Amino acid sequence: MNRLRLHLRLSATQSFLSGAIALILVMGLTLLGITPFLENLAYTALFRLRGSQAWDERVVVIGIDEPTIAAFNALDWSRDLYSELLETLSISKPQAIGFNVLLNQSTADDVRLATAIAASAPVVLGVAWDSHGQLQAPPPPLQQAAFELGHLSNFIEAQGVIQQVKGCNQNTPSLSQAIAQILKLPTTTATDSFWVNWSGSLHSISTYSFVDVIERQIPPEVFTDKIVLVGMTALGFDPVRTPFDLERPASSVYVHAAVLSNLLQNQQLNPRFFIPSLGQWCGYSVLALGLSMLLYQQQGRSHPLRSQLSLGLGAFCVWIGLGVLALSANYLLPLAAPLFLLGLTTAICLIQGEIQARQKFMQRVDPITRLPNRLHLLQTLQQQLKKAAATQRIQYWGLVLIDIDRFTMINAYQGHTVGNQVLQEIAERLRRLKGCSPIVKTIAHLGADEFSLLLQLPNPEPSSVFLNQLTEITQAPFRLTSGQVLFWHVSLGIALLSNTSDSDPQMLLRHAEVALCQARLQDQSNYAIFNAQLHQGAIALWQLELDLHQSLSNVSSTTPDWGQDLARSGFYLDYQPIICLQTQQIKGFEALVRWHHPQRGMLSPEEFIPLAESTGLIRLLGQWVLYRACYQLQAWRMAFPQYPDLMMTVNVSPIQLLSQDVLAQVRAVLEITGLASQHLKLEITESQLMANGERAIQLLQALQNLGVSLSLDDFGMGYSSLNRLKTLPINILKIDRSFVHQLAEVEPNRTMVHVIVELAQQLNLQVVAEGIETANQFEQLQGMGVNYGQGYWFARPLTVQAAEQFLANLEP
């Protein structure tokens, strides 16, 4: 409930912010004049959307058009023409007559015209003001004869389009307002402007030529009970533009005709919120906030983006339709600002929704491989388990975890860019596998070097053929753009269940991780399937890891009283002698770490060294071994001065080789123990050196410069380039025990040893053979020219006391 309330509060806050931001932007556009400009353009579009309507037929225009100007020379124009017009119209008995012409000069014809004005229907004459503000009005006789005066062309326009007629100017009403007052039509107050409701083109107002009327070609009844306006209609004279007369401007007389038509039809335009005001912005606020709330309510739908876009477009169209309907009801609503507001609110909500969707997507997808991540996998597992539980047919499911062994090496020595390329390549391979294998339902990247597959199986277990195919696909070599080829191995952990078993996604994932741990430890197979025994083994391994942590936490590599450390931790060193095969004299010892577990007793290095490497504890353990071995050798050199050339061999883990401070550690140990560097030999494996590349070679070169001897262990078991071997900073090659075993019985073993010895001699390297267990092996290796050897034939690994006794019994 609390989470729901929090979600609602957040949604309300986000929606408020979206509407508020849109409102602020529209206010800014208004202050910059952009919205008013667009509003005036929308004004024209709104009338065109509504369409044309009929003007009131009780308003007619007698136009001084081109035929009239041609019939009566404009230069000789006489006011007697207006007198004749009035005399002609007196027969028709119109309601009122308005002159949209300025008669501001006195002429000899004024007497006749005044008489005609007085004898006719009510006449309104026009007035205007010049550029200096001086009133231009008819002569007094005409003013006295006229019923009223009205100004002619005080119009309010925007972007060249007439919108309003000024109601009163210097206490003089407009021509149309003056006529309306005579006829007692409802009109605006003296201070208000009249918003014209454009029914259509002004050219569609009933218009008759001035010359036709005077020549009595128009039936008199046409003007009976009509409001007659007289003015210039010839093209180019006093042009005005309306929403319907943009390309072909009309004359100002039509504007007054339009106003009178509006008044007669009670169609005066009523602007609502069209003029900026506090009420307008309050309405805009409600509009923006209301829409944003509705938009945010769409986020819970299956397609929120589509729903929000449809809602925004719907609101957009509804407001346009509302504007058209309001105009049809003689109300003028703003378009540009509300549409901007609706559009911006929708856009902001869409952007925020897209950002949130992107964030959710990124929360469920790995950014490097674009595969679903752990969270997505667990959600998919939950959905699939629910679906499977609802079916009657038995279904089998499998979760496969794929781990790239030693991926950290690729990142460390090739760089994260290459590491990312490897991850992307594996992801693409898995996508192709999913496309051609129907049992693969979901692939995911759980992080770092771990991928997963969700399988829907036809049988309780996946076939070995599929698992082997998966292995081949995922660990196939990868060629970089530089041409270099990368190799790696993978381990697979599989957890299985059916829809009849009780399990949850987290448990299934843990089972797969347990199986993956077991697969890493196996030699013959790279995959393991979870079972109860495996679970017990994983628990035991986990307990061993805890014990390893606890034990090493009690070890100090810099305390001379290492006997107390031994008692607390259970770790100690054995030492296996290394003998010169040619002289059978002692050359030195190899330090071998041992662990006497408080509960489990003596553990072989194969049980805890891989665990120490996988947890990183090998760094502390290796540092302790280095210190103890050097400390012990220096003590023996002091106790047995007859052996001044004794050397101590210490194995270096791949994890130690990656450490940034391994060189500093060696320097510090030699300085603390007082052991000269030429008495220390560090031993690394061939595969380890090849995998760590140039960085490892640079480190070994620095160690060799320090005076430390370097030995290449298990030579011949890896994939060394012989061309590269001659450039390696090493002093000794060590023959693996697998070649020494059955040396007499297996010809290839003898051949390989011969090759290694000859190669070492050509490169000025010494050779050490390990695993010598018989006199025959000793004699053959001695005959082949092997320099040194170690094994049970000489001595087993010895405790400190046994090693001291061994030295004491030897003849120097």
C-alpha positions in Angstrom: 0.0 0.0 0.0 2.8 2.4 0.9 4.6 1.6 -2.3 1.4 2.3 -4.3 1.0 5.6 -2.5 4.6 6.6 -3.3 4.1 5.6 -6.9 1.0 7.8 -7.1 2.8 10.7 -5.5 5.7 10.4 -7.9 3.3 10.2 -10.9 1.4 13.3 -9.7 4.7 15.2 -9.2 6.0 14.2 -12.6 2.7 15.1 -14.3 2.6 18.5 -12.5 6.2 19.2 -13.6 5.4 18.2 -17.2 2.4 20.6 -17.3 4.3 23.3 -15.5 7.3 23.2 -17.9 5.0 23.3 -20.9 3.1 26.3 -19.4 6.3 28.2 -18.7 7.6 27.5 -22.3 4.3 28.8 -23.7 4.5 31.9 -21.5 8.0 32.5 -22.8 6.9 32.1 -26.4 4.1 34.6 -25.7 6.5 37.1 -24.2 8.7 36.7 -27.3 5.7 37.4 -29.5 5.8 34.1 -31.2 2.5 32.8 -29.8 0.6 36.0 -30.7 2.0 35.9 -34.2 0.9 32.2 -34.6 -2.4 33.0 -33.0 -3.2 35.5 -35.7 -2.3 33.0 -38.4 -4.5 30.5 -36.6 -7.3 33.1 -36.6 -7.4 33.0 -40.4 -7.2 29.2 -40.5 -10.0 28.8 -38.0 -12.5 30.7 -40.2 -11.4 28.7 -43.2 -11.9 25.5 -41.3 -15.4 26.6 -40.3 -16.3 27.5 -43.9 -18.4 30.2 -45.5 -21.8 31.3 -44.3 -24.4 33.6 -45.9 -24.3 37.3 -45.2 -27.5 39.0 -44.2 -29.4 40.1 -47.3 -30.7 43.2 -45.6 -27.3 44.8 -46.1 -26.4 45.9 -49.6 -23.5 47.8 -51.1 -23.6 50.3 -53.9 -20.1 50.3 -55.2 -18.2 52.9 -57.1 -16.6 50.3 -59.3 -14.6 50.4 -62.5 -17.7 50.8 -64.8 -18.8 53.8 -62.6 -15.5 55.4 -62.8 -15.4 54.9 -66.5 -19.0 56.3 -66.9 -18.3 59.4 -64.8 -14.9 60.9 -65.2 -13.3 60.8 -61.7 -11.7 64.2 -62.3 -15.1 65.7 -63.0 -16.9 63.9 -60.3 -19.8 65.9 -59.0 -21.7 65.6 -55.7 -24.8 65.9 -57.9 -24.2 62.2 -58.5 -24.7 61.5 -54.8 -27.9 63.7 -54.9 -29.2 61.7 -57.8 -28.4 58.5 -56.0 -30.4 59.6 -52.9 -33.3 60.8 -55.1 -33.4 57.4 -56.8 -33.2 55.5 -53.5 -36.0 57.6 -52.0 -38.4 55.6 -54.2 -37.1 52.3 -52.6 -37.5 53.6 -49.0 -34.4 51.9 -47.5 -33.9 51.8 -43.7 -30.7 53.7 -43.6 -28.0 54.9 -45.9 -24.3 55.2 -45.0 -21.6 56.9 -47.1 -18.2 55.3 -46.8 -16.8 58.2 -48.7 -15.2 61.4 -47.3 -17.0 64.6 -48.3 -14.8 67.1 -46.5 -14.6 69.8 -49.2 -17.3 72.5 -49.7 -18.7 72.6 -53.2 -21.5 74.4 -55.0 -23.4 71.2 -55.1 -23.7 70.9 -51.3 -27.1 72.7 -51.2 -28.7 70.2 -53.5 -27.0 67.2 -51.7 -28.1 68.6 -48.3 -31.6 68.8 -49.5 -31.5 65.2 -50.8 -30.0 64.0 -47.6 -32.8 65.6 -45.6 -35.5 64.2 -47.8 -34.2 60.6 -47.8 -34.0 57.9 -45.3 -31.6 58.4 -42.3 -28.1 59.1 -43.7 -24.8 58.7 -42.0 -21.8 60.6 -43.4 -18.2 59.6 -42.9 -15.4 61.4 -41.1 -11.7 60.7 -40.8 -8.5 62.3 -39.4 -5.4 63.2 -41.4 -1.8 62.3 -40.5 -1.7 65.3 -38.2 -4.8 64.3 -36.3 -6.9 67.0 -37.9 -10.6 66.1 -38.3 -11.7 65.7 -41.9 -15.5 66.2 -41.8 -18.3 67.2 -44.2 -19.2 70.9 -44.6 -21.7 72.2 -42.0 -24.7 72.1 -44.4 -24.1 68.4 -45.0 -23.6 67.7 -41.3 -26.8 69.4 -40.4 -28.7 67.4 -43.0 -27.2 64.1 -42.0 -28.7 62.0 -39.3 -25.3 61.0 -37.8 -21.6 61.0 -38.5 -19.4 57.9 -38.3 -15.6 57.3 -38.7 -14.7 55.3 -41.7 -11.5 53.2 -41.4 -10.4 52.8 -37.8 -9.8 49.1 -38.1 -7.7 46.8 -36.0 -5.7 44.3 -37.9 -3.0 41.6 -37.3 -0.6 40.3 -40.0 -2.6 42.4 -42.5 -6.0 40.8 -41.7 -8.8 42.9 -40.3 -10.1 41.5 -37.0 -11.9 44.4 -35.2 -13.6 47.7 -35.9 -12.9 50.4 -33.4 -16.2 51.3 -31.7 -15.6 55.0 -31.1 -12.8 57.4 -32.0 -12.8 60.9 -30.4 -16.5 60.4 -29.4 -17.4 59.6 -33.0 -18.8 56.1 -33.5 -17.9 54.0 -36.5 -20.0 54.3 -39.6 -21.6 50.8 -39.0 -22.1 51.5 -35.3 -23.8 54.9 -36.1 -26.2 53.1 -38.4 -26.8 50.4 -35.8 -27.7 53.1 -33.2 -30.2 54.6 -35.6 -31.8 51.3 -36.2 -31.6 50.5 -32.4 -29.6 47.3 -33.1 -27.5 45.8 -30.2 -24.0 47.0 -30.5 -20.8 47.4 -28.5 -20.2 50.2 -26.0 -18.5 53.3 -27.1 -15.1 52.1 -25.7 -15.2 48.6 -27.1 -14.1 47.3 -30.4 -16.3 45.2 -32.6 -14.9 41.7 -33.4 -16.1 40.9 -36.9 -17.5 37.4 -37.5 -16.5 36.8 -41.1 -19.2 34.8 -42.7 -17.4 34.5 -45.9 -15.7 36.6 -48.6 -16.7 40.2 -48.6 -17.2 40.0 -52.3 -20.2 37.8 -51.7 -22.1 40.6 -50.0 -24.9 41.9 -52.2 -23.3 44.6 -54.3 -24.7 46.9 -57.1 -22.9 49.2 -59.4 -23.3 52.9 -58.7 -23.9 53.7 -62.3 -26.5 51.0 -62.7 -28.5 52.4 -59.8 -28.4 55.9 -61.1 -29.4 54.8 -64.5 -32.3 53.0 -62.8 -31.2 49.6 -64.2 -31.8 48.1 -60.7 -35.4 47.6 -59.6 -36.3 49.9 -56.8 -37.6 47.2 -54.6 -34.1 45.7 -54.3 -33.3 48.5 -51.8 -36.6 48.5 -49.9 -36.1 48.1 -46.1 -32.4 47.5 -46.7 -29.4 49.1 -45.2 -27.5 50.7 -48.0 -23.8 51.5 -47.9 -22.2 53.6 -50.6 -18.4 53.3 -51.1 -15.5 52.7 -53.4 -15.3 49.1 -54.6 -13.0 49.5 -57.5 -9.9 47.2 -57.3 -7.0 48.8 -55.5 -8.9 51.5 -53.7 -8.7 51.3 -49.9 -7.9 47.5 -49.9 -8.6 45.4 -46.9 -7.9 41.7 -46.2 -10.0 39.3 -44.3 -9.6 35.5 -43.6 -11.5 34.9 -46.9 -10.0 37.7 -48.9 -6.3 37.3 -48.7 -5.5 36.9 -52.4 -8.2 39.3 -53.6 -8.6 42.2 -51.1 -12.0 43.9 -50.7 -12.8 47.5 -49.9 -13.4 49.1 -46.5 -17.1 49.7 -47.2 -17.5 45.9 -47.0 -16.1 45.8 -43.5 -19.0 48.1 -42.3 -21.4 45.9 -44.2 -20.0 42.9 -42.4 -20.5 44.5 -39.0 -24.1 45.4 -39.8 -24.7 41.9 -41.1 -23.4 40.4 -37.8 -25.6 42.7 -35.8 -28.7 41.9 -37.9 -28.0 38.2 -37.5 -27.0 38.5 -33.9 -23.6 37.0 -34.9 -21.3 39.4 -33.2 -18.1 37.5 -32.4 -17.4 37.0 -28.7 -13.7 36.4 -28.0 -13.2 34.0 -25.1 -9.6 33.8 -23.6 -8.4 35.1 -27.0 -6.9 38.2 -25.4 -4.2 37.4 -22.9 -5.4 37.7 -19.3 -5.1 36.1 -15.9 -8.2 34.0 -16.6 -6.6 32.8 -19.8 -3.5 31.5 -18.1 -5.5 29.9 -15.3 -7.4 28.0 -18.0 -4.2 27.1 -19.7 -2.9 25.7 -16.4 -5.9 23.5 -16.0 -5.6 22.3 -19.6 -1.9 21.4 -19.2 -2.1 19.8 -15.9 -5.2 17.8 -16.8 -3.7 16.5 -20.0 -0.4 15.6 -18.3 -2.3 13.6 -15.6 -4.1 11.7 -18.3 -0.9 11.1 -20.2 0.8 9.7 -17.1 -2.1 7.4 -16.5 -1.3 5.7 -19.8 2.1 4.5 -18.6 0.6 1.4 -17.1 -0.7 0.2 -20.4 0.9 -2.4 -22.6 2.0 0.2 -25.2 2.3 3.5 -23.2 4.1 5.4 -26.0 1.4 4.7 -28.5 -1.4 5.4 -26.0 0.2 8.7 -24.9 0.8 9.8 -28.5 -2.8 8.9 -29.4 -4.1 10.8 -26.4 -2.0 13.9 -27.2 -3.1 13.9 -30.9 -6.7 13.4 -29.8 -6.5 16.4 -27.4 -4.9 18.4 -30.2 -7.7 17.5 -32.7 -10.4 18.0 -30.0 -9.2 21.5 -29.3 -9.2 22.3 -33.0 -12.7 20.9 -33.3 -13.8 22.8 -30.2 -12.4 26.0 -31.8 -14.4 25.4 -35.0 -17.6 24.6 -33.0 -17.2 27.6 -30.8 -16.7 29.8 -33.9 -19.9 28.4 -35.3 -21.6 29.5 -32.1 -20.0 33.0 -32.4 -17.3 32.4 -29.9 -13.6 32.9 -30.7 -11.3 30.6 -28.8 -7.5 30.8 -29.1 -5.8 28.1 -31.1 -2.0 28.6 -31.2 -1.3 28.9 -27.5 -3.5 26.0 -26.4 -2.2 23.8 -29.3 1.3 24.7 -28.4 0.5 23.9 -24.8 -1.0 20.6 -25.6 1.8 19.7 -28.0 4.5 20.6 -25.6 2.8 18.8 -22.7 2.5 15.7 -24.8 6.1 16.0 -26.1 7.5 16.5 -22.5 5.5 13.5 -21.2 6.6 11.4 -24.2 10.2 12.4 -23.6 10.0 11.7 -19.9 8.2 8.4 -20.6 10.9 7.5 -23.2 13.6 8.4 -20.7 11.9 6.3 -18.0 11.4 3.4 -20.5 15.0 3.7 -21.5 16.1 3.6 -17.9 13.9 0.6 -17.2 15.3 -1.0 -20.4 18.9 -0.3 -19.3 18.1 -1.7 -15.9 17.0 -5.0 -17.6 19.6 -5.1 -20.4 23.3 -5.2 -20.4 24.7 -2.1 -22.0 27.6 -3.9 -23.7 25.9 -6.9 -25.3 22.3 -5.6 -25.4 21.2 -8.9 -23.9 18.8 -9.2 -21.0 20.6 -9.0 -17.7 20.1 -10.9 -14.4 17.0 -8.9 -13.4 15.3 -9.6 -16.7 16.3 -13.2 -16.6 14.8 -13.7 -13.2 11.6 -12.0 -14.3 11.4 -14.1 -17.4 12.0 -17.3 -15.3 9.2 -16.2 -12.9 6.8 -15.7 -15.9 7.7 -19.0 -17.5 7.4 -20.9 -14.2 3.9 -19.5 -13.7 2.8 -20.4 -17.2 4.3 -23.9 -16.9 2.5 -24.5 -13.6 -0.8 -23.7 -15.2 -0.5 -26.4 -17.8 -1.4 -30.0 -17.5 1.3 -31.4 -19.7 4.7 -32.0 -18.1 7.4 -29.5 -19.2 11.1 -29.6 -18.6 13.2 -26.5 -18.2 16.9 -26.0 -18.0 19.0 -23.0 -17.0 22.6 -23.0 -18.4 25.2 -20.6 -17.0 28.2 -20.0 -19.3 31.5 -18.7 -17.8 34.5 -17.5 -19.8 37.5 -18.9 -17.9 40.2 -16.4 -17.2 38.4 -13.6 -18.9 40.1 -11.2 -16.5 43.3 -12.0 -18.4 41.9 -10.7 -21.6 40.8 -7.5 -20.0 44.1 -7.0 -18.2 46.4 -7.6 -21.1 44.3 -6.8 -24.2 42.3 -4.0 -22.6 38.6 -3.5 -21.9 37.8 -2.6 -25.4 38.9 -6.0 -26.7 37.2 -7.6 -23.7 33.9 -5.9 -24.7 34.4 -7.1 -28.3 34.8 -10.7 -27.0 31.5 -10.3 -25.0 29.7 -8.9 -28.0 31.0 -11.7 -30.2 29.8 -14.4 -27.7 26.4 -12.6 -27.4 26.0 -12.6 -31.2 26.9 -16.3 -31.4 24.3 -17.1 -28.8 21.7 -15.0 -30.7 22.4 -17.1 -33.8 22.1 -20.3 -31.7 18.7 -19.1 -30.4 17.6 -18.4 -34.0 18.3 -22.0 -35.1 17.6 -24.0 -31.9 14.0 -24.2 -30.8 14.8 -25.2 -27.3 16.6 -21.9 -26.5 13.9 -19.5 -25.2 16.0 -16.7 -23.6 19.6 -15.7 -23.6 21.0 -13.3 -21.0 24.3 -11.6 -20.0 24.4 -11.8 -16.2 27.5 -9.7 -15.8 31.3 -9.7 -16.5 32.1 -13.0 -18.2 28.9 -14.9 -17.4 26.0 -15.7 -19.8 22.9 -17.8 -19.5 20.5 -19.7 -21.6 16.9 -20.7 -20.6 16.0 -23.9 -22.3 12.6 -25.6 -22.8 13.6 -29.3 -23.1 11.9 -32.2 -24.6 13.5 -34.5 -22.0 14.5 -34.2 -18.4 18.1 -33.3 -19.3 19.7 -31.5 -22.3 21.6 -33.8 -24.6 25.3 -33.9 -24.6 25.3 -33.1 -28.3 23.6 -29.8 -27.6 26.0 -29.0 -24.7 29.0 -29.9 -26.8 27.7 -27.7 -29.6 27.2 -24.9 -27.2 30.8 -25.3 -26.0 32.1 -25.2 -29.5 30.1 -22.2 -30.4 31.0 -20.1 -27.4 34.7 -21.0 -27.2 35.6 -20.9 -30.9 38.6 -18.6 -31.5 38.0 -14.9 -32.2 40.1 -12.9 -34.6 40.5 -9.3 -33.8 40.7 -6.6 -36.5 44.4 -6.4 -35.9 44.7 -10.1 -37.0 45.4 -11.4 -33.6 43.5 -14.6 -32.6 42.2 -15.0 -29.1 41.5 -18.3 -27.5 39.5 -19.1 -24.3 37.7 -21.9 -22.6 34.2 -21.9 -21.2 32.5 -23.8 -18.3 28.8 -24.6 -18.2 26.6 -25.0 -15.1 23.2 -26.5 -15.7 20.2 -26.5 -13.3 17.0 -28.5 -14.3 13.4 -28.5 -13.2 10.0 -29.4 -14.4 6.6 -27.7 -14.0 5.7 -30.4 -11.4 8.6 -29.5 -9.1 8.7 -26.7 -6.6 11.3 -24.1 -7.3 11.7 -20.4 -7.7 14.0 -18.4 -10.1 16.5 -17.4 -7.4 16.9 -21.1 -6.3 17.2 -22.3 -9.9 19.9 -19.7 -10.5 21.8 -20.7 -7.4 21.7 -24.3 -8.4 23.1 -23.4 -11.8 25.9 -21.3 -10.1 26.7 -24.3 -7.9 27.0 -26.5 -11.0 29.1 -23.9 -12.7 31.6 -23.9 -9.8 31.8 -27.7 -10.1 32.4 -27.4 -13.8 35.4 -25.1 -13.3 37.0 -27.7 -11.0 36.6 -30.6 -13.4 39.3 -31.8 -15.7 37.6 -34.2 -18.1 34.4 -32.2 -18.8 33.6 -28.5 -19.0 30.0 -28.8 -17.8 28.2 -30.1 -14.7 24.5 -30.7 -14.0 23.3 -29.8 -10.5 22.2 -32.6 -8.2 22.0 -33.1 -4.4 25.6 -34.5 -4.1 26.9 -31.5 -6.1 25.0 -29.3 -3.6 26.7 -30.9 -0.7 30.0 -30.5 -2.4 29.4 -26.9 -3.0 28.5 -26.3 0.6 31.8 -28.1 1.6 33.7 -25.9 -0.9 32.0 -22.8 0.5 33.0 -23.8 4.0 36.5 -24.4 2.9 36.6 -21.0 1.4 35.4 -19.5 4.7 38.1 -21.4 6.6 40.7 -20.2 4.1 39.7 -16.6 4.7 39.8 -17.1 8.4 43.1 -18.9 8.4 44.9 -16.4 6.2 43.6 -13.6 8.3 45.8 -14.9 11.2 48.9 -15.0 9.0 51.4 -12.2 9.0 54.1 -12.4 6.3 56.4 -10.0 8.0 56.6 -11.5 11.5 59.8 -13.4 12.1 58.1 -15.6 14.7 56.4 -17.6 11.9 56.0 -20.6 14.3 53.1 -18.8 16.0 51.6 -18.1 12.6 51.9 -21.8 11.8 50.0 -22.8 15.0 47.2 -20.3 14.3 46.7 -20.9 10.6 47.7 -24.4 9.9 49.9 -23.4 6.9 53.5 -24.4 6.7 56.1 -25.2 4.0 57.8 -28.4 3.0 61.0 -28.3 1.0 61.9 -30.8 -1.8 65.7 -30.9 -2.5 66.9 -30.2 -6.0 70.0 -32.2 -7.0 72.7 -31.6 -9.6 72.5 -34.8 -11.7 76.1 -34.6 -12.9 77.7 -34.2 -9.4 74.8 -35.4 -7.3 75.3 -32.4 -5.0 72.5 -30.4 -3.4 71.6 -27.3 -5.5 68.7 -26.0 -3.5 65.1 -26.6 -2.5 61.6 -26.0 -3.9 59.2 -24.5 -1.3 55.8 -26.4 -1.3 53.0 -24.9 0.8 50.9 -27.2 2.9 47.7 -26.7 5.0 46.8 -28.8 8.0 43.0 -28.0 8.4 41.9 -27.9 12.0 38.8 -30.1 11.3 39.6 -31.8 7.9 43.3 -32.6 8.6 45.9 -32.5 5.9 44.8 -31.0 2.6 46.7 -31.3 -0.6 47.6 -28.1 -2.6 45.2 -29.3 -5.3 42.3 -28.7 -2.9 43.0 -25.2 -1.7 45.4 -23.5 -4.2 42.7 -23.2 -7.0 40.3 -21.9 -4.4 42.8 -19.4 -3.2 43.4 -18.3 -6.8 39.7 -17.9 -7.6 39.1 -15.8 -4.4 42.3 -13.7 -4.8 43.6 -15.0 -1.4 46.6 -16.4 -3.4 48.2 -12.9 -3.2 48.4 -13.0 0.6 49.3 -16.7 0.6 51.9 -16.3 -2.1 53.5 -13.3 -0.3 53.7 -15.3 2.9 55.2 -18.3 1.1 57.8 -16.1 -0.5 58.8 -14.6 2.8 58.9 -17.9 4.7 61.0 -19.6 2.0 63.5 -16.8 1.7 63.7 -16.5 5.5 64.3 -20.2 5.8 67.0 -20.4 3.1 68.9 -17.5 4.7 68.8 -19.3 8.1 70.1 -22.5 6.4 72.9 -20.6 4.7 73.9 -19.2 8.1 73.7 -22.7 9.7 75.4 -24.6 6.8 78.1 -22.4 5.4 79.5 -25.3 3.5 76.6 -24.8 1.1 77.0 -21.2 0.0 75.3 -21.6 -3.4 72.0 -23.0 -2.1 68.9 -21.7 -4.0 65.3 -21.5 -3.1 62.6 -22.1 -5.8 59.2 -20.5 -5.2 56.2 -21.0 -7.5 54.4 -17.8 -8.6 50.6 -17.9 -9.2 49.1 -16.3 -12.3 47.1 -14.0 -10.0 50.4 -12.9 -8.4 51.9 -12.2 -11.8 48.9 -9.8 -12.5 49.6 -8.0 -9.2 50.9 -4.4 -9.6 53.2 -4.7 -6.6 54.8 -8.2 -7.1 58.2 -6.6 -8.0 58.1 -4.4 -4.9 57.2 -7.4 -2.8 60.2 -9.4 -4.0 62.5 -6.4 -3.3 61.0 -6.0 0.2 61.3 -9.8 1.1 64.9 -9.9 0.0 65.7 -6.8 2.0 63.9 -8.0 5.2 65.4 -11.5 5.1 68.8 -10.4 3.9 68.9 -13.0 1.2 70.9 -12.1 -1.9 68.8 -12.1 -5.1 70.9 -14.7 -6.9 69.8 -17.3 -4.3 66.1 -16.9 -5.3 64.5 -18.6 -8.2 60.9 -17.9 -9.2 59.0 -20.5 -11.2 56.1 -19.7 -13.5 54.1 -22.0 -15.9 54.5 -21.9 -19.6 50.7 -21.4 -20.2 50.6 -18.6 -17.6 53.5 -16.8 -19.4 51.9 -17.1 -22.8 48.5 -15.9 -21.6 49.7 -12.8 -19.8 51.6 -11.6 -22.9 53.9 -8.6 -23.0 53.1 -7.3 -19.6 54.3 -10.6 -17.9 57.5 -10.5 -20.0 58.2 -7.0 -18.9 57.7 -8.0 -15.3 60.0 -11.0 -15.7 62.7 -8.8 -17.3 62.5 -6.5 -14.3 62.9 -9.5 -11.9 65.8 -10.8 -13.9 67.5 -7.4 -13.8 67.1 -7.6 -10.0 69.2 -10.7 -10.1 66.4 -13.3 -9.5 66.6 -16.5 -11.6 63.5 -17.5 -13.6 62.3 -21.0 -14.4 59.7 -22.0 -17.0 57.6 -24.8 -15.4 55.8 -27.6 -17.3 57.7 -26.8 -20.5 56.2 -28.7 -23.5 52.7 -28.9 -22.0 51.5 -25.6 -23.5 51.5 -23.8 -26.8 54.8 -21.8 -26.8 56.2 -20.3 -29.9 59.8 -21.5 -30.2 60.6 -18.3 -32.1 59.3 -16.3 -29.1 61.0 -18.6 -26.5 64.4 -17.2 -27.4 63.3 -13.7 -26.4 61.9 -14.7 -23.0 63.8 -13.5 -19.9 64.3 -17.0 -18.4 67.2 -19.0 -17.1 65.8 -22.5 -16.6 63.4 -24.9 -18.4 61.7 -27.5 -16.2 60.6 -30.8 -17.8 57.1 -31.8 -16.7 56.8 -35.1 -14.7 54.5 -36.5 -17.4 57.6 -36.8 -19.7 59.7 -38.3 -17.0 57.1 -40.9 -16.1 57.7 -44.1 -18.1 60.7 -42.5 -19.7 62.2 -45.9 -20.5 59.0 -47.5 -21.8 57.6 -44.7 -24.0 59.8 -43.6 -26.9 58.0 -40.3 -27.5 58.8 -39.3 -23.9 62.5 -39.9 -24.5 62.3 -38.0 -27.8 60.6 -35.0 -26.2 63.2 -34.8 -23.4 66.0 -35.0 -25.9 64.5 -32.1 -27.9 64.0 -30.0 -24.8 67.6 -30.6 -23.6 69.0 -29.7 -27.0 66.8 -26.7 -27.3 67.9 -25.5 -23.9 71.6 -26.0 -24.7 71.2 -23.9 -27.9 69.6 -21.1 -25.9 72.1 -21.4 -23.0 69.4 -22.5 -20.6 69.6 -25.0 -17.8 67.2 -27.9 -17.5 65.5 -29.3 -14.4 63.5 -32.5 -14.5 60.8 -33.2 -11.9 59.2 -36.5 -10.8 62.4 -38.6 -10.8 61.4 -41.8 -9.0 63.7 -44.5 -10.2 67.4 -45.1 -10.8 66.7 -45.8 -14.5 65.0 -42.4 -14.9 67.9 -40.8 -13.1 70.5 -42.5 -15.3 68.7 -41.7 -18.5 68.2 -38.0 -17.6 71.8 -37.8 -16.5 73.0 -39.3 -19.8 70.9 -36.9 -21.8 72.6 -33.9 -20.2 69.8 -32.7 -17.9 71.4 -30.3 -15.3 69.2 -30.8 -12.2 66.4 -33.1 -10.9 64.0 -33.5 -8.1 61.7 -36.3 -7.0 61.2 -39.2 -4.7 64.4 -40.9 -5.9 66.3 -38.2 -4.0 63.9 -37.2 -1.3 60.3 -36.5 -0.6 59.2 -33.0 0.4 60.8 -32.4 3.8 59.8 -30.5 6.9 62.2 -27.9 8.2 63.7 -30.3 10.7 64.0 -33.1 8.1 65.6 -30.7 5.6 68.2 -29.7 8.1 68.9 -33.3 8.9 69.2 -33.9 5.1 71.8 -31.1 4.8 73.7 -32.3 7.8 74.0 -35.8 6.4 75.3 -34.7 3.0 78.9 -34.5 2.1 79.8 -31.1 0.8 
